[in-house]
Every structure is written in structure tokens, then in C-alpha cells.
């Protein structure tokens, strides 16, 4: 979702492209984005806890940014899917 940035990096954004697109959409829908006092990320009422070492199968984690685990077993369909070509051509309904 986010990455750590260093002064010498040519890209100075903190957000991944997919996160920035999602955040822009959510903000346009009035859904508030914020960090909690414990450093986790909150979108509306949902808190995303940061991936840390020894969580799940991850023993050594590059924690230079903000990553989360996705629970694929939680639902038949984890998320809605839309291709970038559908977005560029305007051939999609809002979610």
C-alpha cells in the first residue's frame, strides 16, 4: 500500500498506484482515510494492521513501507475486478 522513500529515490511518492486510485475514489465517496495512534491505517471503520515479522508465513519482512495480509479464505470473491482497459474506455459501472 505504501512504501518507504529515501532521498535518492527517483520516485518520491509514498503510495502504490493501486492504493492512490483506491484512496481517490474512497475520498470522492466521503470515506475518511487516516492513520491510527498505533500506526495502522484506517479506511472508514476498517483498520488495516501493518504486516510485521513473524506474521503468518513471513519470518523476515521488508518493513520499509506499509503492507497488509489479504485473507483469501474469507470469501468466495476477495474483491471486485475491473481491468485497466475498461477504466480507460469508460466501460464500467461504479462499485
Buried (B, 14 or more C-beta within 10 A) or exposed (E): BBBEEEEEEEEEEBBBEEBBEBBEEBEEEEEEEEEEEEEBBEBEEEEBEBBEEEBEEBEEBEEEBBBEEEEEEEEEEEEEEEEEEEEEEEEEEEE
